[in-house]
Amino acid sequence: MKVILRKDYKGLGEIGKVIDVKDGYARNFLIPQKVAYPYAAGYLKLIENEKRSYEAKVNREIHDAETLAQKLNGVEVVVEVQAGEEDKLFGSVTSQMIADKLAEKGFEVDRRRIELAEPIKTIGSYKVPVRLHQQVSTEVSVSVVKQAE
């Protein structure tokens, strides 16, 4: 069965592409999940309109992400934590803690966008990557300091 993709779908193709799939896959998954339309002339025109609005939306998201990346560039976040001997932390600094500190400074960044390879467990300064969009990323400086007692 031929179908027209309504959105980019990993493994199948990009929006507007006409592909040939098994009938059951199209009827039971692609069409009900609104991933594709059945192949017909009327849907080709509809897809062109959806493609233009989708591209406009993606361009707007990229522009917003680039604007936020420019504002975040050079921002330093200070996280105060309890630490024991040899500057080892009781617990760790997580992406949620960094997102909360960014929110205090007026930057709304989802914690899932902060890419910590592993939680920070020692005192020091770190460069933490933040992926704001698939094509836009930046770094935030994070300083982990010992909490004053």
C-alpha positions as CSV (number, residue, x, y, z in Angstrom):
1,M,0.0,0.0,0.0
2,K,1.3,3.4,-0.9
3,V,1.1,6.2,1.7
4,I,2.3,9.8,2.0
5,L,4.2,10.7,5.2
6,R,2.6,13.5,7.2
7,K,5.7,14.1,9.3
8,D,9.4,13.0,9.5
9,Y,9.5,9.5,10.8
10,K,12.8,7.7,11.6
11,G,13.3,4.7,9.4
12,L,10.7,5.7,6.8
13,G,11.5,9.1,5.5
14,E,10.7,12.8,5.6
15,I,7.4,14.7,5.4
16,G,5.7,14.4,1.9
17,K,7.6,11.3,0.8
18,V,5.5,8.6,-0.9
19,I,6.5,5.2,0.4
20,D,5.3,1.6,-0.1
21,V,4.5,-0.3,3.1
22,K,2.5,-3.4,4.0
23,D,-1.3,-2.9,4.1
24,G,-1.6,-3.9,7.8
25,Y,1.2,-1.5,8.9
26,A,-0.5,1.4,7.1
27,R,-4.1,0.6,8.2
28,N,-3.3,-0.3,11.8
29,F,-0.4,2.0,12.7
30,L,0.6,4.8,10.2
31,I,-2.8,6.1,9.4
32,P,-4.4,5.9,12.9
33,Q,-1.3,7.5,14.5
34,K,-1.5,10.3,11.9
35,V,2.0,9.6,10.6
36,A,0.7,9.1,7.0
37,Y,-2.2,9.6,4.6
38,P,-3.3,7.0,2.1
39,Y,-1.8,7.8,-1.3
40,A,-4.3,9.9,-3.3
41,A,-4.2,13.1,-5.4
42,G,-6.2,15.1,-2.9
43,Y,-3.8,14.3,-0.1
44,L,-0.8,15.5,-2.1
45,K,-2.1,19.1,-2.0
46,L,-3.0,18.8,1.7
47,I,0.5,17.5,2.4
48,E,2.1,20.5,0.7
49,N,0.1,22.9,3.0
50,E,1.1,20.8,6.1
51,K,4.7,20.8,4.9
52,R,4.9,24.6,4.7
53,S,3.3,25.0,8.1
54,Y,5.6,22.4,9.6
55,E,8.7,24.0,8.1
56,A,7.6,27.4,9.4
57,K,7.1,25.9,12.9
58,V,10.5,24.3,12.8
59,N,12.2,27.5,11.7
60,R,10.5,29.4,14.5
61,E,11.6,26.8,17.0
62,I,15.2,27.0,15.7
63,H,15.1,30.8,15.9
64,D,13.8,30.7,19.5
65,A,16.5,28.2,20.5
66,E,19.3,30.3,18.9
67,T,18.1,33.4,20.7
68,L,18.0,31.5,24.0
69,A,21.5,30.0,23.3
70,Q,22.9,33.5,22.8
71,K,21.5,34.6,26.1
72,L,22.7,31.4,27.9
73,N,26.2,31.7,26.4
74,G,28.5,32.9,29.3
75,V,25.9,32.4,32.1
76,E,27.4,31.0,35.2
77,V,25.4,29.0,37.7
78,V,26.6,28.6,41.3
79,V,25.3,25.5,43.2
80,E,25.9,25.3,46.9
81,V,26.0,21.8,48.3
82,Q,27.1,20.0,51.5
83,A,30.4,18.4,51.1
84,G,32.6,16.2,53.3
85,E,36.3,15.5,53.4
86,E,38.3,15.8,50.2
87,D,35.5,17.9,48.7
88,K,33.2,15.0,48.0
89,L,29.6,15.8,47.9
90,F,26.8,14.3,50.0
91,G,24.7,13.3,47.0
92,S,25.3,14.9,43.6
93,V,24.5,17.8,41.4
94,T,21.8,16.8,38.9
95,S,20.4,18.3,35.8
96,Q,17.2,19.3,37.8
97,M,19.3,21.3,40.2
98,I,21.0,23.2,37.3
99,A,17.6,23.8,35.7
100,D,16.3,25.2,39.0
101,K,19.3,27.6,39.2
102,L,18.8,28.7,35.6
103,A,15.1,29.3,36.4
104,E,16.1,31.6,39.3
105,K,18.1,33.6,36.8
106,G,15.1,33.8,34.4
107,F,16.0,31.1,31.9
108,E,13.4,28.4,31.5
109,V,15.3,25.3,30.4
110,D,13.8,21.8,30.7
111,R,16.0,19.5,32.8
112,R,16.0,16.9,30.0
113,R,17.8,19.5,27.7
114,I,20.7,19.6,30.1
115,E,23.1,16.9,29.1
116,L,25.1,15.7,32.0
117,A,27.1,12.6,31.1
118,E,26.9,11.7,34.8
119,P,25.9,13.6,38.0
120,I,28.6,15.9,39.4
121,K,30.0,14.5,42.6
122,T,32.9,16.8,43.4
123,I,33.4,20.5,44.0
124,G,34.7,22.5,41.1
125,S,33.8,24.3,37.9
126,Y,32.2,22.5,35.0
127,K,31.1,23.2,31.4
128,V,27.7,21.6,31.0
129,P,26.2,21.2,27.5
130,V,22.6,22.2,26.9
131,R,20.8,21.0,23.8
132,L,18.0,23.5,23.1
133,H,17.0,22.0,19.7
134,Q,18.3,19.2,17.5
135,Q,20.4,21.7,15.7
136,V,21.1,24.2,18.5
137,S,23.2,23.7,21.6
138,T,25.3,25.8,24.0
139,E,27.3,25.4,27.2
140,V,26.6,26.7,30.7
141,S,29.3,27.2,33.4
142,V,28.4,25.4,36.6
143,S,30.4,26.1,39.8
144,V,29.8,23.7,42.6
145,V,30.8,25.2,45.9
146,K,30.8,24.0,49.5
147,Q,27.8,25.3,51.5
148,A,28.7,27.7,54.3
149,E,27.8,26.1,57.6
